[in-house]
């Protein structure tokens, strides 16, 4: 879906802020267009989304991209590749053995 959104916006110049266009792009990836439109136009799953947001905040995620290991934020926000590699290596080293 992410690749389809990027292609639709950057390559095809489509308005992915338009709900109909967004539903079309989702359908092109195999999602059910009607289900996508229902999700986007109702509050039926808003509480579920809020719970995911709260969980991310509790995990220390404050930006994107976010890298998570062992259910804890390793990095939040943009960082150079070397910093990402070091943080992930550190997280692996600190992970409890199974």
Order of alpha helices (4+ residues) and beta strands (2+ residues): alpha-alpha-alpha-alpha-beta-beta-alpha
